[in-house]
Every structure is written in structure tokens, then in C-alpha cells.
Amino acid sequence: MKINTTIRFYEELNDYLSEDIRRQDILIDTKEGNSVGELIYSFGVACAAVDLILVNGHSANFDYILQDNDQISVYPVFERFNITSVSLIENSPLRNLKFICDDHLGRLAKYLRMLGFDTLYNNDYDHNILISLSNSHNRILLSRDKKLLLNKKITRRYLVKQAEPGEQVREVLEYFDLKKNITPMSRCLECNGVVQQVPEESVKHRIEKYIIEINDEFTECKGCGKIFWKGSHYDSMMKRIRKIVD
Ligand SMILES: [Zn+2]
């Protein structure tokens, strides 16, 4: 007996599908006894990229056996906020998002740091290191390389579509709904360390006297020890941030 089901993939899971079936209900016949995991796999979608399966509105596991007329919705590991609010997921994966950028996304990494997001980047990281850091730190691997992201070992991934870094950061903010989590100047652009306010006393021996005279607020990177004050580059950076966010 044939089982008729309807399946729909959400968000970046569509990247795995051929263009004619993206972002729509797909009607499909399967054999009796097939699991929803087998069905998903038959579309070429890596199971590691899937976080949530809803069958007729109820959350289901990969080994759920398909029944006639099932309506299946498949969501990626990092769904948008609006899905979480309506879905039945337990242990929602929403948390403090952390990123790792591949070796082609150095400028995106700096932008994300500038906005306060914990973002690893080093152009020496090869694919194996990227995947292992992404998994061990629970970092979302950002890449424009589809082949890299198809690696089944990756559990958190996002395929960046835009080519220009300013557009890329807007894309990531929008996709993960991060605008309200922006904390400008809270992270070091060079090393990703946390930047904190420090008393003048603790830094004055390390910077020029005239800077001390015209500034009364200083911050320091806990990673590399770099000291910051609100000089002219601060204003230009805030301007850039406003341009990205607005
Ligand atoms: Zn630093």
C-alpha cells in the first residue's frame, strides 16, 4: 500500500532541494513502513541539519513511521524566533548565539565582533578545524561554501547568501533575529576577547599622557590587553554600526 504524505522544508533546509520544490508543500508517495527520517534523507537533506520535525503539528523523531495523509514540516537547527514562539519544541535551542566564520568571511567576522557577537575567525583554520570548533563550542558555522556545509559532521550551520560583508552582516542579523542583542564595542575586533570598562588608574601607565588628559573612560580587551577610548575612530565605528542596523 502506498502512503501519501505532504512534506515542507523550512529556511535554509531548502538549499538542499532542487529549485522546483523549494519552499512549498511537496506531495509524495512512500512505501508503507518508511520512517520520516528516510523520507527526509531521500531529499538529500542532512539529518544533522534538522532540528525539529512536526507531523500533523506534533513534534516527532526521525524514526516515526509515516501514516497516510501525514503533513510534515521540517525545520533547521536554528529556526527563527517566530517559529519557536508557535512551535511545540521542548529544549528550544535559542540561546546566546556564537559563530565561527570560515576563511573567506574575515570581514563578516569583524562586523559581528563590532556588534558584540562572539565570533571565531582565523584564516589558518582548515575545514576540519572549523567543523571541530563549531561542534565543540556550539558555534554556528558561517560559510558561503555549500560543499563545506553539507558535511554531515556539522551540527550548526548557516549558508551566507550575500557577497558583500556589509550585506552579509545584515543578512545574519536578520536571519537570526539578533538586532536586539547588539552590544556595540563590547568585543575586540582583533581577538574576539570581551572588552570591559577599566579604571583610569589601571591603564594610565600604558597609554600616552595626552590621551589620559582628554578622556576619562577607558576599556580594555580581556583577551589581548588592548586599551580603547572614545577617540575619533569610535564615532566612525558607531556611524558604521548605525548604518548596518538601520
Ligand atoms: Zn583583543
Residues whose N, C-alpha, C, O or C-beta is under 5 A from the ligand:
A	BS01	ZN	C188 E190 C191 N192 G193 C221 G223 C224 G225 K226
